[in-house]
Amino acid sequence: MNMLLLSWKYLVSKPLNTALNILLLALGLSIFTVLLLVQDQFENKMTKDAQGIDLVVGAKGSPLQLILSSIYHIDFPTGNIPLEEAERVSKNRLIENVIPLGLGDNFEGFRIVGTNHDYLELYQANFREGAAWRFPFEVVLGYEVAQKLQLKTGDTFVGSHGIGSSSHKHEEHPYKVTGILEKKGTIIDHLIMTSMESVWYTHDEEHDHTKLEKQVASSGFPEAEGERDITSLLVQYRNPMAAVQLPRFINSRSSLQAASPAFEITRLFELLGVGISFAQGLALVIIIIAGLSIFIALFNSLKERRYDLAIMRTIGASKGKVFLHIILEGIILTFLGAILGMAIGHLFLYLLVVNNEQGSLAGFTANFFLMEELWIVVYAVVVGIVAALIPAWQAYNTNISEQLTK
């Protein structure tokens, strides 16, 4: 007697009850799946994008906002800082290297970042085609930007003012694509990179086209005529002592602000942890309700099946097989719920990523499987076994003669 097939046949005979129990459990487990996928990718993304950056220096404001806007490009900058003061800070003996950033424009929602070639080296970027910019208004595209916008080397486009989508376009100076990067799985996949001079000239009221013939700075700070601003500096320490002294020095003795990516991201994880704990609690409540629903369904069905179970015993089924028959029903229900829940979780994350390609979920994917997801299946099966224990025990103790007499 195939107990697994028998248990399956009984569940199929009541499709509505079975589907409801599976769906209820799947909803709870899908929340766990999404949290696992997002938390794993979020932590990896944050760590990978900030690698090699010890400090961010920018305008006074929220340190976390400064980190998010300058490293992860998912928030608005805290403001601009004078180039002269940025250069003065960069000469500190505790600093090994600085990379200036100029933000403020976008093209089709993808941010245009003014910087130098050191920014490409920071993320160990490799070119799929073309080369880095040499003159103003030449740009390098991240892999995802080129893929989404269907751009290639030699193409031109016009940037728009603002971090997000904007109606005001800088039509006086179109950008020309000189290079496209290979996929790196970091933030540069979603950026349009150009020289700092390009960002300055775009916003000049007087458009001096003779400037376009001069090569831009490939490292350090560009030469500036008059007063210029930048958005922020990415700083690399010269020695461990800098981590103690430099942030305090900048924050207390200049009009600038220094923020540590390691500290701010740790604080962000703590803030997100509250929301994650709440979502996990909600998922746990749904799973408990699903377990109770399975228990009630099996318990109530047992009243209708006592005669059937008694017949099974008379034709040779042992008490153990009857016990196993009920347990298998619980396991089948929860196993299918776990598979459906993981599928819903991956689908939900996919829809989130598709609708947020240029936001905080940029670079996330739903097309992978975490080993931790196996514990979801194990947890679901345990819920099924626990929910089926009492009905299975009652089936085990079924009195054959009494049931047949009734």
C-alpha positions in Angstrom: 0.0 0.0 0.0 1.6 3.3 -1.2 0.8 5.7 1.7 2.2 8.7 0.0 0.0 8.2 -3.0 -3.0 7.5 -0.8 -2.4 10.7 1.2 -2.1 12.7 -2.0 -5.3 11.2 -3.4 -7.2 12.2 -0.3 -5.9 15.8 -0.5 -6.8 16.1 -4.2 -10.3 14.9 -3.4 -10.9 18.2 -1.4 -9.2 20.7 -3.7 -10.6 23.9 -2.1 -9.6 23.1 1.4 -6.2 21.9 0.2 -5.6 25.0 -1.9 -6.6 27.3 0.9 -4.2 25.7 3.4 -1.4 25.7 0.9 -1.9 29.3 -0.1 -2.2 30.6 3.5 1.1 28.9 4.4 2.7 30.1 1.2 1.9 33.8 2.0 3.8 33.6 5.3 6.7 31.8 3.8 6.9 34.2 0.8 7.6 37.0 3.3 10.5 35.1 4.8 11.8 34.4 1.3 11.7 38.1 0.2 13.4 39.1 3.5 16.2 36.6 3.0 16.8 37.6 -0.6 16.7 41.3 0.1 18.8 41.2 3.2 21.5 39.1 1.6 21.8 41.2 -1.5 21.4 44.5 0.4 24.3 43.7 2.7 26.5 42.5 -0.1 25.7 45.5 -2.3 26.4 48.0 0.5 29.7 46.3 1.4 30.8 46.0 -2.2 29.9 49.5 -3.3 31.7 51.1 -0.3 34.9 49.0 -0.6 38.0 51.2 -0.8 36.2 54.3 0.5 37.2 55.2 4.0 35.5 58.6 4.4 33.1 60.9 2.5 33.5 64.6 2.8 30.7 67.0 1.8 28.3 69.8 2.8 26.9 69.9 6.4 23.7 67.9 6.8 22.8 64.3 7.4 25.8 62.0 7.4 23.7 59.1 6.3 22.3 61.2 3.4 25.8 62.1 2.4 26.9 58.5 2.3 23.8 57.4 0.4 24.0 60.1 -2.2 27.8 59.9 -2.8 28.4 56.2 -2.7 25.1 54.5 -3.4 23.5 57.3 -5.4 20.0 56.6 -3.9 19.4 60.0 -2.1 19.8 63.7 -2.8 23.2 65.3 -2.0 23.5 67.5 1.1 24.7 70.4 -1.1 27.8 71.6 -2.7 31.2 72.5 -1.3 33.8 75.1 -2.6 36.5 73.5 -4.7 39.1 75.6 -2.9 38.2 74.2 0.5 38.0 70.7 -0.8 41.6 71.0 -2.2 42.8 72.3 1.2 41.3 69.3 3.0 42.8 66.9 0.5 46.3 68.1 1.4 46.0 66.7 4.9 48.9 64.3 5.7 46.4 61.6 6.8 44.9 61.3 3.3 46.3 59.0 0.7 43.9 59.8 -2.1 40.7 61.8 -2.9 38.2 61.4 -5.7 36.0 64.4 -6.3 32.4 64.0 -7.3 30.0 66.4 -9.0 26.3 65.4 -9.0 23.1 67.2 -10.2 22.1 65.9 -13.6 20.6 62.8 -15.1 19.6 61.1 -18.4 16.4 59.1 -18.4 16.7 58.7 -14.6 20.3 57.5 -14.6 22.6 59.8 -12.7 25.4 61.7 -14.5 28.5 61.7 -12.2 31.3 64.1 -12.7 34.6 62.7 -11.5 38.0 61.5 -12.7 39.6 58.2 -13.9 40.4 57.3 -10.3 36.7 56.6 -9.8 36.9 53.9 -12.5 40.0 52.4 -10.9 38.3 52.4 -7.5 35.8 49.9 -8.8 38.3 48.1 -11.0 36.2 48.9 -14.1 37.0 47.2 -17.4 35.9 48.4 -20.8 33.6 46.3 -22.9 34.2 48.8 -25.7 35.7 52.2 -26.2 37.8 54.1 -23.7 37.6 56.7 -20.9 36.8 60.3 -21.5 39.5 62.7 -22.5 37.6 65.9 -23.4 34.6 67.7 -21.9 31.2 66.1 -22.6 32.6 62.7 -23.3 31.0 60.0 -21.1 31.5 56.4 -20.0 28.3 54.3 -19.5 27.8 51.6 -16.9 26.8 48.2 -18.3 23.2 48.4 -17.2 22.8 52.0 -18.5 24.0 50.9 -22.0 21.7 47.9 -21.9 18.6 49.7 -20.8 19.0 52.7 -23.0 20.4 50.8 -26.0 23.4 53.2 -26.4 26.7 52.4 -28.0 30.0 54.2 -28.5 29.6 57.3 -30.7 26.0 57.9 -29.7 25.0 61.3 -28.3 22.4 62.4 -25.8 21.3 65.4 -23.8 21.3 65.4 -20.0 18.6 66.9 -17.8 18.9 69.0 -14.7 18.2 67.3 -11.4 18.8 63.9 -9.8 15.5 62.4 -10.9 13.6 62.8 -14.2 13.4 66.5 -15.2 11.9 68.5 -18.0 14.8 71.0 -18.2 17.4 69.7 -20.6 20.9 71.0 -21.2 20.6 71.1 -25.0 23.6 73.4 -25.4 26.1 70.6 -24.7 25.1 67.0 -25.8 27.2 64.2 -24.3 29.1 61.7 -26.5 29.6 58.1 -25.5 33.3 57.1 -25.7 33.2 53.9 -23.6 31.0 51.2 -22.2 32.0 49.2 -19.1 31.8 45.5 -18.5 29.3 44.3 -15.9 30.8 44.6 -12.4 27.8 44.1 -10.1 28.5 47.4 -8.4 27.0 50.9 -8.5 28.9 51.9 -11.6 26.8 49.6 -13.6 24.0 52.1 -13.2 25.9 55.4 -13.6 26.9 57.7 -16.5 30.4 59.0 -15.7 32.1 62.0 -17.1 34.7 64.7 -16.2 34.1 67.2 -13.5 34.7 69.9 -16.1 31.7 68.6 -18.0 29.4 69.1 -15.0 30.8 72.7 -14.6 30.5 73.7 -18.2 26.9 72.4 -18.4 25.7 74.8 -15.8 27.7 77.8 -17.0 25.6 80.7 -18.1 28.2 81.7 -20.8 29.0 78.8 -23.1 32.6 79.1 -24.0 33.1 76.5 -26.7 36.9 76.9 -26.7 37.0 75.1 -23.4 35.8 71.9 -25.1 39.1 71.6 -26.9 41.1 71.3 -23.7 41.8 67.8 -22.3 40.2 67.2 -18.9 42.1 66.1 -15.7 42.4 62.3 -15.5 43.4 62.4 -11.8 43.1 64.7 -8.8 41.3 68.0 -9.1 40.7 69.8 -12.4 42.0 73.3 -13.1 39.3 75.8 -12.3 38.9 79.4 -13.6 37.2 81.4 -10.8 35.1 79.9 -8.0 33.9 76.4 -8.6 31.9 73.9 -6.5 31.9 70.1 -6.2 29.4 67.8 -4.4 31.7 65.6 -2.3 35.0 63.8 -1.9 35.6 60.1 -1.6 38.6 59.8 0.7 41.1 56.9 1.2 43.2 57.0 4.5 47.0 56.9 4.5 47.2 55.0 7.8 44.9 53.6 10.5 45.4 56.7 12.7 43.4 58.7 10.1 40.2 56.9 11.1 40.5 58.5 14.6 41.8 61.9 13.8 40.6 63.0 10.3 36.8 62.9 10.7 37.0 64.9 14.0 39.4 67.4 12.4 37.2 68.0 9.4 34.0 68.3 11.3 35.4 70.7 13.9 37.8 72.8 11.9 36.1 73.3 8.6 32.7 74.1 7.2 32.6 70.6 5.7 31.2 67.4 7.0 33.0 64.0 7.2 31.0 60.8 7.3 32.3 57.2 7.7 30.6 54.7 5.4 31.3 51.8 7.8 29.6 53.6 10.7 26.6 55.0 8.8 25.9 51.7 7.1 26.0 49.9 10.4 23.5 52.4 11.8 21.3 51.9 8.7 21.3 48.1 9.2 20.2 48.7 12.8 17.3 50.9 11.6 16.3 48.4 8.9 16.5 45.6 11.5 13.4 47.0 13.2 11.4 46.8 10.0 12.8 43.4 9.2 11.9 42.1 12.7 8.3 43.4 12.3 7.9 41.7 8.9 9.4 38.4 10.3 6.9 38.6 13.2 4.0 39.1 10.7 5.2 36.2 8.6 5.4 34.0 11.7 1.9 34.9 12.8 0.6 33.9 9.3 2.5 30.6 9.4 1.1 29.8 12.9 -2.4 30.5 11.6 -1.7 28.3 8.6 -0.5 25.5 10.9 -3.7 25.8 13.0 -5.7 25.8 9.8 -4.0 22.5 8.7 -4.6 21.0 12.2 -8.3 21.9 12.1 -8.7 20.6 8.6 -7.1 17.3 9.5 -8.9 17.0 12.8 -12.3 17.7 11.3 -11.6 15.3 8.3 -10.7 12.6 10.8 -14.3 12.4 12.0 -15.5 11.7 8.5 -12.7 9.2 7.8 -12.9 7.0 10.9 -14.8 4.3 9.0 -12.3 4.5 6.1 -9.4 4.1 8.5 -11.1 1.1 10.1 -11.5 -0.5 6.7 -7.8 0.2 6.0 -6.9 -1.6 9.3 -9.0 -4.6 8.4 -7.4 -5.1 5.0 -3.9 -5.2 6.5 -2.8 -1.6 7.3 -1.0 -1.4 10.6 -1.5 1.3 13.2 1.9 2.8 12.2 0.8 3.1 8.5 -2.4 4.8 9.5 -0.4 7.2 11.7 2.0 7.8 8.8 -0.9 8.4 6.4 -2.1 11.4 8.4 1.4 12.7 9.0 2.1 12.6 5.3 -0.9 14.7 4.5 0.5 17.4 6.8 3.9 17.1 5.2 2.5 17.3 1.6 0.5 20.4 2.4 3.4 22.2 4.0 5.9 21.1 1.4 3.8 22.4 -1.4 3.2 25.6 0.6 6.9 26.1 1.0 7.6 25.6 -2.7 4.7 28.0 -3.7 5.9 30.5 -1.0 9.4 30.6 -2.3 8.1 31.0 -5.9 5.8 33.9 -4.8 8.7 35.5 -2.9 11.0 35.4 -5.9 8.3 36.7 -8.2 7.5 39.5 -5.8 11.1 40.5 -5.6 11.4 40.4 -9.4 8.4 42.8 -9.8 9.9 45.1 -7.2 13.2 45.2 -9.1 11.6 45.7 -12.5 9.6 48.7 -11.1 12.6 50.1 -9.3 15.5 49.7 -11.7 17.1 53.1 -10.9 16.3 53.2 -7.2 17.5 51.5 -4.0 16.9 48.0 -5.5 19.0 48.7 -8.6 21.4 45.8 -9.1 19.1 43.3 -7.2 18.0 40.1 -8.8 15.4 37.4 -8.1 17.1 34.8 -10.3 19.2 33.0 -7.7 18.7 30.6 -4.8 20.1 30.9 -1.3 21.0 27.8 0.7 19.2 29.4 3.6 15.9 28.9 1.6 16.3 25.2 2.3 15.6 26.0 6.0 12.2 27.4 4.9 11.3 24.0 3.5 12.5 22.3 6.7 10.6 24.8 8.8 7.4 24.3 6.8 7.6 20.5 7.0 8.1 20.7 10.8 4.9 22.8 11.0 3.1 20.2 9.0 4.3 17.4 11.2 3.3 19.3 14.4 -0.1 20.2 13.0 -0.8 16.5 12.0 0.4 14.9 15.3 -2.8 15.0 17.2 -5.1 13.8 14.3 -2.5 11.1 13.5 -2.4 9.9 17.1 -6.2 9.7 17.1 -6.1 7.7 13.9 -3.5 5.5 15.5 -5.9 4.7 18.4 -8.9 4.1 16.2 -11.0 1.2 17.6 -11.8 -1.0 14.5 -14.7 -3.0 15.9 -16.4 0.1 17.4 -16.1 2.0 14.1 -17.3 -0.9 12.0 -20.3 -1.5 14.3 -21.3 2.2 14.0 
